[in-house]
Amino acid sequence: MRVLGIDPGTIKTGWGVVDCQGSRLSRVGSGTIKAGRGCLAERLGVIYAEIRRILEEYQPGEVSLESAFVARNVQSALRLGEARGVVIAAAAASGLYPHEYTPATVKKAVAGYGRADKAQMQSAVVRLFVMEEVPAEDEADGLAVAVCHCFRRGFDDKVARSLASDPVRRLPRRPKVQSR
């Protein structure tokens, strides 16, 4: 399974493409979309076009992104929501519908601690992919979102196989209660 992970932002959007086969992960590509600080409409257009280009180039089967969180101020939250909307629209235009994970879930899955800071996330990503260079913060976050989805998908698949193959593990039906 190939996953595109995205850490949306209106100035910088981090992304990472990861191949997952069982518990094996391999980094296929990653980077940062630098939209700059100009006109918001132009920045959102840059993000949309780049996400579409990445989707076309890497052909992921699934997309995951960080969900919105409480920002420092209302203006930041609105801008983040606009960037997320553009990413979701670009994925949907390619027939993919993103899976969303909270920042704490991503940090817990990748660094083992839900309140890991940027440096800890970068370090965890370097270890996971045996990278020689430390990726930029946003790039590391994009890779981390993809890894989080790989781990979650792998877990969900194991549970589904286990339940399907062993009828004893299926939850029993509740008996009907007869009323008088």
C-alpha positions in Angstrom: 0.0 0.0 0.0 1.3 3.5 -0.9 0.2 6.4 1.3 0.6 10.1 0.9 0.7 11.9 4.2 0.2 15.6 4.4 0.7 18.2 7.1 -1.3 21.2 5.7 -0.4 24.8 6.1 -0.9 28.0 4.1 2.8 29.0 4.1 4.5 25.5 4.1 2.8 22.2 3.6 4.8 19.1 4.4 4.2 15.8 2.5 5.6 12.3 2.4 4.9 9.2 0.4 5.5 5.9 2.1 5.2 2.3 0.9 3.9 -0.1 3.6 4.2 -3.8 3.3 3.3 -5.5 6.6 5.5 -3.9 9.2 8.1 -2.7 6.6 8.1 0.9 5.7 10.0 2.6 2.9 10.1 6.3 2.1 9.3 6.9 -1.6 9.5 10.7 -1.6 8.9 13.7 0.6 9.2 17.4 0.7 7.7 20.8 1.5 5.4 22.9 -0.6 6.5 26.5 0.0 3.6 28.7 -0.9 5.2 31.8 0.6 3.5 34.8 2.2 1.8 36.5 -0.7 -1.9 36.6 -1.7 -3.9 33.8 0.0 -5.7 32.8 -3.1 -2.3 32.4 -5.0 -0.9 30.3 -2.1 -3.9 28.0 -2.0 -3.6 27.6 -5.8 0.1 26.6 -5.4 -0.8 24.0 -2.7 -3.6 22.6 -4.8 -1.5 22.3 -8.0 1.4 20.8 -6.1 -0.7 18.2 -4.3 -2.3 17.2 -7.7 1.2 16.9 -9.2 2.4 14.7 -6.3 -0.7 12.5 -6.6 0.0 12.1 -10.3 3.7 11.4 -9.9 3.5 9.0 -7.0 0.1 7.4 -7.5 -0.7 6.7 -3.8 -3.6 4.4 -3.0 -4.5 6.3 0.1 -4.1 9.8 1.5 -3.9 10.9 5.2 -3.6 14.3 6.7 -3.4 16.0 10.1 -6.8 17.0 11.3 -7.5 20.5 12.6 -6.6 21.4 16.1 -7.2 24.4 18.3 -5.0 27.1 16.9 -3.5 30.1 18.8 -6.0 32.4 17.4 -9.1 32.4 15.2 -7.3 33.7 12.1 -4.7 30.9 12.2 -7.5 28.3 12.6 -9.4 29.8 9.6 -6.2 29.8 7.4 -5.4 26.2 8.4 -8.9 25.2 7.6 -8.6 26.7 4.1 -5.3 24.8 3.5 -6.9 21.6 4.6 -9.9 22.2 2.3 -7.6 22.7 -0.7 -5.7 19.4 0.2 -9.0 17.5 0.6 -10.3 19.0 -2.7 -7.1 18.0 -4.6 -7.3 14.4 -3.2 -11.0 14.1 -4.0 -10.3 15.3 -7.6 -8.0 12.3 -7.9 -10.7 9.9 -6.4 -9.1 9.7 -3.0 -10.7 10.6 0.3 -8.3 11.4 3.1 -8.1 9.7 6.4 -7.6 12.2 9.2 -5.5 11.9 12.4 -5.1 14.4 15.3 -1.5 15.7 15.9 -1.4 13.8 19.2 -2.3 10.5 17.5 0.4 11.0 14.9 3.0 11.9 17.5 2.0 8.9 19.7 2.2 6.5 16.7 5.6 7.7 15.4 7.5 9.0 18.4 5.7 7.1 21.1 4.7 10.2 22.9 1.6 12.3 22.1 3.2 15.6 23.0 6.4 15.1 21.2 8.0 18.3 19.9 9.2 19.0 16.3 12.8 17.8 17.0 11.5 14.6 18.5 9.3 14.0 15.5 12.2 14.7 13.1 14.4 12.3 15.1 11.8 9.5 15.0 11.3 9.9 11.2 15.1 9.7 10.7 15.3 6.5 12.7 12.3 4.9 11.0 13.6 5.5 7.5 17.3 5.4 8.3 17.8 8.8 6.7 21.2 10.4 6.5 19.9 14.0 6.6 17.3 15.4 9.0 14.2 16.4 7.0 12.6 19.9 7.5 10.0 20.0 10.2 7.0 20.1 7.9 8.4 17.3 5.7 9.0 15.1 8.8 5.4 15.8 9.8 4.1 14.8 6.4 6.0 11.5 6.6 4.8 11.0 10.1 1.2 11.3 9.0 1.7 8.7 6.3 3.4 6.3 8.8 0.6 6.8 11.3 -1.9 5.7 8.7 0.2 2.7 7.7 0.3 1.6 11.3 -3.4 2.2 11.8 -4.3 0.4 8.5 -2.1 -2.5 9.4 -3.7 -2.9 12.8 -7.3 -2.6 11.4 -6.4 -5.3 8.8 -5.1 -7.7 11.4 -8.2 -7.2 13.6 -10.5 -7.8 10.6 -8.6 -11.0 9.5 -8.6 -12.3 13.1 -12.4 -11.8 13.5 -13.1 -13.2 10.1 -11.1 -16.4 10.6 -12.1 -17.3 14.1 -15.9 -17.5 14.7 -15.4 -17.8 18.5 -13.9 -14.3 18.7 -17.0 -12.8 17.1 -19.1 -10.9 19.5 -22.2 -12.9 20.6 -25.6 -11.6 19.8 -27.6 -10.3 22.7 -30.6 -12.4 23.6 -34.0 -10.9 22.9 -35.8 -9.9 26.0 -39.5 -10.7 25.8 -41.9 -8.2 27.3 -45.1 -9.1 29.1 
